[in-house]
Amino acid sequence: MERIYHLQLKKEMLKGARFALLTGNPQRVEKIAKFYDPRARHISTHREFTSWLGYLDTVPVITISTGIGGPSTAIVIEELAKLGIDTFIRLGTSGAIQKYIKLPDLIITTGAIRLDGTSTHYAPIEYPAVADHEIVSALIHAADALSLPYHVGITASTDAFYPGQERYESFSGYIIKNFQGTLQEWQKLGVLNYEMESATLFTVCNVLKLRAGCITCAIVNRVVKNKDQIQQKTLALAEEIIAKAGIEALRQLFSTIS
């Protein structure tokens, strides 16, 4: 079999893996993989997609970067599914929009507001973007087991980092009418945070009959003064926290392997 086009992977390279940890940033892949297996190895880098394979409690697990946003995330899901992966957990960072969320609290997403475009290529907008309940349960168990503060609920998943999340510090400073006032609206509706992949992840995986979950770490709080700018110390801690939580959740899920 030739290497699959975008990821440049072949099925035999995955050693029978069925579980994938997804992260947006290619530079996080090695760090996450070596958290669960110090002997994990790099197996491919092509475009924004970097892949490492390791073993967690003798079970092969691939860690891979998706890049930012829905289009590249959908590619990762499609191509990994062809190679035998059926369970996907996104480990990411996000911006909280509820005042009670502290930094770097975990956010476990049960469902995503589909503010992306990619998911509409798979299902009409009325189709809900929801996480797999077993993965949500495993992520909650992991956070409890590790004594990590967390919140469970709905995420606003956007295509654009600036206007889509009503950020006025963009180059133009202009937000089109459709997005003006949306941060406050989502906040009043109980939405926990913004990020850019979960709507695509959940929709595509549900349509393809795959399992998906998403856990992110709040690295800014958009509605708390002096907490709306990323601090490197917070970011470094967040990367460690989400890796530990994702790995612990995987251990809970291994019992579901048939």
C-alpha positions as CSV (number, residue, x, y, z in Angstrom):
1,M,0.0,0.0,0.0
2,E,1.3,3.5,-0.9
3,R,1.4,6.2,1.8
4,I,-1.9,7.9,2.2
5,Y,-1.8,11.3,0.5
6,H,-1.8,14.1,3.1
7,L,-0.6,12.2,6.2
8,Q,2.1,10.2,4.4
9,L,1.3,7.2,6.5
10,K,0.7,3.5,5.7
11,K,-1.4,1.1,7.8
12,E,1.5,-1.0,8.8
13,M,3.2,2.0,10.3
14,L,0.4,2.3,12.9
15,K,1.0,-1.2,14.2
16,G,-2.7,-1.9,14.6
17,A,-3.5,1.4,16.4
18,R,-7.2,2.3,16.9
19,F,-6.7,5.3,19.1
20,A,-5.5,8.8,18.1
21,L,-4.6,11.8,20.2
22,L,-5.1,15.0,18.1
23,T,-3.4,18.4,18.7
24,G,-3.4,21.4,16.6
25,N,0.2,22.4,17.0
26,P,2.8,20.1,15.4
27,Q,5.3,21.1,18.1
28,R,3.1,19.5,20.8
29,V,3.0,16.1,19.2
30,E,6.4,14.8,20.4
31,K,5.7,16.2,23.9
32,I,2.4,14.4,24.2
33,A,3.7,11.1,22.7
34,K,6.6,11.0,25.1
35,F,4.3,11.6,28.1
36,Y,2.8,8.1,27.5
37,D,5.8,6.5,26.0
38,P,9.3,7.8,26.4
39,R,10.4,5.6,23.5
40,A,7.7,6.9,21.2
41,R,9.0,7.6,17.7
42,H,8.4,10.0,14.9
43,I,6.8,8.3,11.9
44,S,5.9,11.1,9.5
45,T,5.8,14.8,8.9
46,H,4.1,16.3,5.8
47,R,2.6,19.8,5.6
48,E,0.9,20.6,9.0
49,F,0.6,16.9,9.9
50,T,3.3,15.5,12.2
51,S,2.8,11.9,13.5
52,W,4.4,10.0,16.4
53,L,3.6,6.4,17.4
54,G,4.0,5.1,20.9
55,Y,2.6,2.4,23.3
56,L,0.4,3.1,26.3
57,D,0.1,0.0,28.5
58,T,1.1,-2.1,25.5
59,V,-1.6,-0.5,23.3
60,P,-0.4,1.4,20.2
61,V,-1.5,5.1,20.1
62,I,-0.8,7.6,17.3
63,T,-0.4,11.3,18.2
64,I,-0.9,13.6,15.3
65,S,-1.2,17.4,14.6
66,T,-4.2,18.6,12.7
67,G,-3.2,22.2,12.1
68,I,-5.7,24.9,12.9
69,G,-9.3,24.6,12.0
70,G,-11.8,22.3,10.3
71,P,-10.5,21.5,6.8
72,S,-7.2,20.0,8.0
73,T,-8.9,18.3,10.9
74,A,-11.4,16.6,8.6
75,I,-8.5,15.3,6.4
76,V,-6.8,13.8,9.5
77,I,-10.0,12.0,10.5
78,E,-10.8,10.7,7.0
79,E,-7.3,9.4,6.3
80,L,-6.7,7.9,9.8
81,A,-10.1,6.2,9.6
82,K,-8.9,4.5,6.3
83,L,-5.9,3.3,8.3
84,G,-7.9,1.7,11.1
85,I,-8.3,4.5,13.6
86,D,-11.8,4.6,15.2
87,T,-11.3,6.7,18.3
88,F,-10.2,10.3,18.3
89,I,-9.5,12.6,21.3
90,R,-8.6,16.2,20.7
91,L,-6.2,17.8,23.2
92,G,-6.1,21.5,22.8
93,T,-6.1,25.0,24.2
94,S,-9.0,27.5,24.2
95,G,-10.3,30.8,25.4
96,A,-12.9,30.6,28.2
97,I,-15.9,33.0,28.1
98,Q,-17.4,32.3,31.6
99,K,-16.0,34.4,34.5
100,Y,-15.9,31.4,36.9
101,I,-13.5,29.5,34.7
102,K,-9.9,29.9,36.0
103,L,-6.6,29.4,34.2
104,P,-5.7,26.7,33.3
105,D,-8.9,24.8,34.1
106,L,-9.9,21.9,31.8
107,I,-13.0,22.1,29.6
108,I,-14.6,18.9,28.5
109,T,-16.8,19.5,25.5
110,T,-20.1,17.7,25.3
111,G,-21.3,19.5,22.1
112,A,-20.1,22.2,19.8
113,I,-21.9,25.2,18.2
114,R,-21.2,24.7,14.5
115,L,-19.7,28.0,13.5
116,D,-17.3,26.3,11.1
117,G,-17.8,25.5,7.4
118,T,-16.2,22.1,7.0
119,S,-18.9,20.3,9.0
120,T,-21.6,21.5,6.6
121,H,-19.9,19.4,3.9
122,Y,-20.8,16.3,5.9
123,A,-24.2,17.1,7.4
124,P,-26.8,19.9,7.3
125,I,-26.5,22.5,10.0
126,E,-29.4,21.0,12.0
127,Y,-27.3,17.9,12.6
128,P,-25.8,18.2,16.2
129,A,-22.1,18.2,16.8
130,V,-21.8,16.0,19.9
131,A,-19.1,14.1,21.6
132,D,-19.1,10.3,22.2
133,H,-20.6,9.7,25.7
134,E,-18.0,7.1,26.6
135,I,-15.2,9.5,25.8
136,V,-16.8,12.3,27.8
137,S,-17.2,9.9,30.7
138,A,-13.6,8.8,30.4
139,L,-12.4,12.4,30.3
140,I,-14.4,13.3,33.4
141,H,-13.0,10.3,35.2
142,A,-9.5,11.3,34.2
143,A,-9.8,14.8,35.5
144,D,-11.2,13.5,38.8
145,A,-8.5,10.9,39.1
146,L,-5.8,13.5,38.6
147,S,-7.6,16.1,40.8
148,L,-7.7,18.6,38.0
149,P,-10.4,21.3,38.0
150,Y,-12.7,21.0,35.0
151,H,-15.9,22.1,33.4
152,V,-18.3,20.1,31.2
153,G,-20.5,21.7,28.6
154,I,-20.8,23.4,25.2
155,T,-18.1,25.0,23.1
156,A,-18.4,27.6,20.3
157,S,-16.3,26.2,17.5
158,T,-15.3,28.8,14.9
159,D,-13.6,29.0,11.5
160,A,-11.9,32.3,12.2
161,F,-9.8,33.2,15.2
162,Y,-10.4,37.0,14.9
163,P,-13.9,37.9,13.6
164,G,-15.4,34.5,14.4
165,Q,-14.5,34.9,18.1
166,E,-15.3,38.6,18.1
167,R,-11.8,39.7,18.6
168,Y,-11.4,43.4,17.7
169,E,-7.6,43.4,17.9
170,S,-7.4,42.1,14.3
171,F,-5.7,44.1,11.6
172,S,-8.8,46.0,10.6
173,G,-10.5,46.0,13.9
174,Y,-13.8,45.4,12.1
175,I,-16.3,42.6,12.8
176,I,-19.1,42.0,10.4
177,K,-22.6,42.3,11.8
178,N,-23.3,38.6,12.0
179,F,-20.6,38.3,14.7
180,Q,-21.0,41.6,16.6
181,G,-22.3,40.8,20.1
182,T,-21.9,37.1,19.7
183,L,-19.4,36.6,22.6
184,Q,-21.9,38.1,25.1
185,E,-24.7,36.0,23.5
186,W,-22.8,32.7,23.9
187,Q,-21.8,33.7,27.4
188,K,-25.5,34.3,28.4
189,L,-26.4,30.9,26.8
190,G,-23.9,29.1,29.0
191,V,-21.3,28.3,26.4
192,L,-17.9,27.7,28.1
193,N,-15.3,28.6,25.5
194,Y,-14.1,29.2,22.0
195,E,-11.9,26.8,19.9
196,M,-11.6,25.9,16.3
197,E,-11.8,22.1,15.7
198,S,-14.5,20.4,17.8
199,A,-17.5,21.1,15.5
200,T,-15.7,19.5,12.6
201,L,-14.4,16.7,14.8
202,F,-17.7,15.7,16.3
203,T,-19.8,16.0,13.1
204,V,-17.4,14.1,10.9
205,C,-16.8,11.3,13.4
206,N,-20.5,10.9,14.0
207,V,-21.3,10.8,10.3
208,L,-18.5,8.2,9.7
209,K,-19.6,6.2,12.8
210,L,-16.4,6.9,14.7
211,R,-15.9,8.0,18.3
212,A,-14.6,11.5,19.2
213,G,-14.0,13.6,22.3
214,C,-12.4,16.9,23.0
215,I,-10.7,18.3,26.1
216,T,-9.1,21.7,26.1
217,C,-7.3,23.8,28.7
218,A,-8.3,27.4,29.2
219,I,-5.2,29.6,28.6
220,V,-7.1,32.9,28.5
221,N,-10.4,34.1,29.8
222,R,-12.0,36.6,27.4
223,V,-14.3,38.1,30.0
224,V,-12.0,38.6,32.9
225,K,-9.7,41.6,33.1
226,N,-6.0,40.9,32.8
227,K,-6.7,37.2,31.9
228,D,-7.3,37.8,28.2
229,Q,-3.7,37.6,27.1
230,I,-1.7,34.4,26.8
231,Q,1.1,33.9,29.3
232,Q,3.8,31.4,28.4
233,K,3.9,29.9,31.9
234,T,0.1,29.2,31.6
235,L,0.5,27.7,28.2
236,A,3.3,25.4,29.3
237,L,1.3,24.2,32.2
238,A,-1.8,23.7,30.0
239,E,0.1,21.5,27.6
240,E,1.2,19.3,30.4
241,I,-2.3,19.1,32.0
242,I,-4.1,18.2,28.8
243,A,-1.6,15.5,27.9
244,K,-2.0,13.9,31.3
245,A,-5.8,14.1,31.2
246,G,-5.9,12.6,27.7
247,I,-3.6,9.8,28.5
248,E,-5.6,8.9,31.6
249,A,-8.8,8.9,29.6
250,L,-7.3,6.5,27.1
251,R,-6.6,4.0,29.9
252,Q,-10.3,4.1,30.7
253,L,-11.3,3.6,27.1
254,F,-9.0,0.6,26.5
255,S,-11.6,-1.6,28.2
256,T,-14.0,-0.9,25.3
257,I,-11.7,-2.5,22.7
258,S,-13.6,-5.4,21.1
